[in-house]
């Protein structure tokens, strides 16, 4: 019998040592996970505990795509593979900030496996690739260095990164901001906002100097202003009027031309906070040609995760940048429009406009 209090504490601690000993299901999301799953912690009232994946699936739950609990079914408690992967994870944690290259070949020698077998085994047990795990450890160290008031450049190299370019390239998805902004606690950011009337109703655009982070429709300027404040509670929000500064003026011109059918496509910079999965989905949506649609299943297959169609739907529903990330081009397999965060009438009009050319 599982001790539910002990199991719940393991979930709160994200205790990797309990992986494979039990699994927990979340009845509100319909998924089951391993104790160390990095997903947002559920409410205790919504959690159920299981000894095996089969028990969870018997209750109608499906395996979490983030922690991949079924990968631990073969590598159960005490198995050699689980022990070796645990030792390798500890090796990575101890050496991620050393500055030495932790390539797949280096890690394979450490684990006593071929590179191809290590890659498969590591992903099956941990749910991520060795490279992703190394990067995650380095970003964790970077956060610690930045919180200790180290200079940004010093912190980047102290965390084991060989150059700053990789850090800034990945900082939006890993930190949600640049290292300098993280160093300042995320405060002091200024968000420039513009509210305009469009053929599809009131539209508000919010941007930093790195790109658009808020493009949404609403009933009124007041409603949209409140939505911006909820999403960016620590930022200084400036509601601008004409004449607008560059590059915001150019971005607004492109949006206006697109909505008035003078321009068919949008290629504007996006600077939004997102998980790695959301980024993968949103980047794929930006590759769908104007005038075409894809089903949620087709998008899931297109990003290499064919069973993740529900997660794709959630990523579309949480898109903060309408039009620029064209989630309106995703429909159900049956041809039904499905959902749209800003109303099905708007989705129908956008698709008709694009398909009319």
Secondary structure as UniProt FT lines:
FT   HELIX           4..13
FT   HELIX           16..18
FT   TURN            20..21
FT   STRAND          22..26
FT   TURN            27..30
FT   STRAND          31..34
FT   TURN            35..36
FT   HELIX           44..46
FT   STRAND          47..50
FT   HELIX           53..58
FT   TURN            59..60
FT   STRAND          62..63
FT   TURN            65..67
FT   TURN            69..70
FT   HELIX           71..74
FT   TURN            77..78
FT   HELIX           80..95
FT   HELIX           96..98
FT   HELIX           104..111
FT   HELIX           115..126
FT   HELIX           130..147
FT   TURN            148..149
FT   HELIX           152..158
FT   TURN            159..160
FT   HELIX           164..174
FT   HELIX           179..183
FT   TURN            184..188
FT   STRAND          190..198
FT   TURN            199..200
FT   STRAND          201..208
FT   TURN            209..210
FT   STRAND          211..218
FT   HELIX           221..231
FT   TURN            232..234
FT   STRAND          236..239
FT   TURN            246..247
FT   HELIX           248..259
FT   TURN            260..261
FT   HELIX           276..285
FT   TURN            286..287
FT   TURN            290..291
FT   STRAND          294..295
FT   HELIX           296..302
FT   TURN            303..304
FT   TURN            306..307
FT   HELIX           309..317
FT   TURN            322..324
FT   HELIX           327..329
FT   STRAND          330..331
FT   TURN            333..334
FT   TURN            341..342
FT   HELIX           344..356
//
